[in-house]
Amino acid sequence: MDVNQQAIERALNDVDVLIHGHTHRPEIHDVHGKKRIVLGDWRADQAQILEINENNFSMGLSLKVWNY
């Protein structure tokens, strides 16, 4: 089950970035100028993680596959 748009907008009401667990649709979304980051699945040998460029936060967000 995915979250609905109203719940997302309420959660972003007082913050600029929302990071939440996977909904099987990982993505970095723009919601009225704010970021909604949906993390990917964790698997036995890999995960999808959020990489943050600390020198340029607004442009330095990306989802990456991490093999372990």
ZIVEN-V543204 format. One record per residue. N is the residue number from 0. D_LAST is the distance of its C-alpha to the last C-alpha in Angstrom with 1 decimal. Layout:
BEGIN
n:d_last
N:D_LAST
N:D_LAST
END
This chain:
BEGIN
n:d_last
0:27.9
1:27.6
2:29.3
3:32.7
4:33.9
5:36.3
6:33.7
7:31.5
8:34.7
9:35.7
10:32.4
11:32.6
12:36.3
13:35.9
14:32.5
15:31.2
16:27.6
17:26.2
18:22.5
19:21.9
20:19.6
21:18.9
22:21.9
23:20.1
24:21.4
25:19.2
26:21.4
27:23.1
28:26.7
29:29.9
30:32.2
31:35.6
32:34.1
33:31.5
34:27.7
35:26.1
36:22.3
37:20.7
38:17.0
39:15.1
40:13.7
41:10.9
42:9.7
43:8.5
44:5.5
45:5.7
46:8.2
47:11.1
48:12.0
49:15.3
50:15.8
51:19.2
52:21.4
53:23.5
54:26.3
55:26.9
56:25.7
57:27.7
58:26.5
59:23.0
60:21.2
61:18.6
62:15.9
63:12.8
64:9.9
65:6.5
66:3.8
67:0.0
END
